Amino acid sequence: MSGERAPAISFADFLKVDVRVGRVVEAAPFPQARKPAYRLVIDFGAEIGLKKSSAQITRHYRAEELVGKLVLAVVNFPPRQIGPMMSEVLTLGVPDEDGEVVLIAPDEDVPVGGRLF
């Protein structure tokens, strides 16, 4: 992603993006992905349930340390085929100085399923 600013949107447009907090319950290497990635299973609580995600976060995270971690993800994008897996949510992050993904997460323990506002 470039550093260019996106075009302005309305608040109503922002509200269409459903970003929720979830807890990683499974994380494993995903060798079938084109770039190094993990296959994540994330718990978003009773309303949304367990969802799968492919995340290119191998530079800063080990699979075993991801289990139990809170993350933010877009939960209302259509599922996307990534190799043999259907990725159901987009786990969110920001680039470090080398362009590698650093996850976005709450800095306190919060209930899973909470919506970003």
C-alpha positions as CSV (number, residue, x, y, z in Angstrom):
1,M,0.0,0.0,0.0
2,S,1.2,3.4,-0.8
3,G,1.2,6.5,1.5
4,E,-1.5,8.2,-0.7
5,R,-4.6,9.4,1.1
6,A,-7.8,7.7,0.1
7,P,-10.7,9.8,-1.1
8,A,-13.1,11.3,1.4
9,I,-16.1,9.2,2.4
10,S,-19.2,9.9,4.4
11,F,-19.7,8.7,8.0
12,A,-22.5,6.5,6.6
13,D,-19.9,4.8,4.3
14,F,-17.6,4.3,7.4
15,L,-20.5,2.6,9.2
16,K,-20.8,0.0,6.5
17,V,-17.4,-1.4,7.4
18,D,-18.0,-3.8,10.3
19,V,-14.7,-4.0,12.3
20,R,-14.8,-6.3,15.3
21,V,-12.5,-7.6,18.0
22,G,-11.7,-11.3,18.1
23,R,-9.4,-13.7,19.9
24,V,-7.1,-16.0,17.9
25,V,-7.9,-19.6,18.9
26,E,-5.8,-21.3,16.3
27,A,-2.7,-20.3,14.3
28,A,-0.7,-22.4,12.0
29,P,1.7,-22.0,9.1
30,F,-0.1,-21.7,5.7
31,P,2.5,-22.9,3.2
32,Q,0.0,-22.9,0.3
33,A,-0.2,-19.0,0.4
34,R,1.9,-17.2,-2.2
35,K,3.7,-15.1,0.5
36,P,4.6,-16.4,4.0
37,A,1.4,-16.4,6.0
38,Y,-0.5,-18.0,8.9
39,R,-3.9,-19.6,8.8
40,L,-5.8,-18.1,11.7
41,V,-9.1,-19.2,13.4
42,I,-10.5,-16.2,15.3
43,D,-13.4,-16.2,17.8
44,F,-15.7,-13.2,17.4
45,G,-18.2,-14.3,20.1
46,A,-21.7,-15.9,19.9
47,E,-23.2,-13.5,17.3
48,I,-20.4,-14.0,14.6
49,G,-18.7,-17.2,15.8
50,L,-15.4,-18.6,14.6
51,K,-14.0,-17.3,11.3
52,K,-10.9,-18.2,9.3
53,S,-8.3,-15.7,8.0
54,S,-5.0,-15.8,6.1
55,A,-2.6,-13.3,7.6
56,Q,0.9,-12.3,6.2
57,I,2.3,-11.6,9.7
58,T,5.2,-14.1,9.9
59,R,7.9,-11.5,10.2
60,H,6.8,-10.2,13.6
61,Y,4.8,-13.1,15.1
62,R,5.2,-16.9,15.8
63,A,2.1,-19.0,15.4
64,E,2.2,-20.2,19.0
65,E,2.3,-16.6,20.4
66,L,-0.7,-15.6,18.4
67,V,-3.1,-18.0,20.2
68,G,-5.0,-16.0,22.8
69,K,-4.2,-12.6,21.1
70,L,-6.9,-10.1,20.5
71,V,-7.0,-8.7,16.9
72,L,-9.3,-6.4,14.9
73,A,-10.8,-7.6,11.6
74,V,-13.3,-6.6,9.0
75,V,-16.1,-9.2,9.3
76,N,-18.4,-8.1,6.5
77,F,-16.3,-8.5,3.4
78,P,-17.2,-11.4,1.1
79,P,-15.1,-14.5,1.7
80,R,-12.0,-14.7,-0.5
81,Q,-10.2,-17.9,-1.8
82,I,-6.6,-17.9,-0.7
83,G,-5.0,-21.1,-1.9
84,P,-7.0,-24.1,-0.6
85,M,-8.6,-21.9,2.2
86,M,-11.6,-19.6,2.1
87,S,-10.6,-16.5,4.1
88,E,-13.7,-15.2,5.9
89,V,-12.4,-12.0,7.5
90,L,-9.7,-9.4,6.9
91,T,-7.3,-9.2,9.9
92,L,-6.1,-5.7,10.2
93,G,-2.6,-4.3,10.6
94,V,-0.3,-1.5,9.7
95,P,3.1,-1.5,8.0
96,D,6.3,-1.2,9.9
97,E,9.3,0.7,8.4
98,D,10.0,-2.2,6.0
99,G,6.3,-2.7,5.0
100,E,5.8,-5.8,7.1
101,V,2.5,-6.1,8.9
102,V,2.0,-5.2,12.6
103,L,-1.4,-6.3,13.9
104,I,-3.9,-3.7,15.3
105,A,-5.2,-4.8,18.7
106,P,-6.9,-3.2,21.8
107,D,-4.4,-2.3,24.5
108,E,-6.7,-3.8,27.2
109,D,-8.6,-7.0,27.5
110,V,-12.1,-6.4,26.0
111,P,-15.0,-8.8,25.2
112,V,-14.8,-10.5,21.8
113,G,-17.3,-9.4,19.2
114,G,-17.1,-5.7,20.1
115,R,-17.5,-3.3,17.2
116,L,-15.1,-0.5,16.4
117,F,-16.6,2.9,16.6
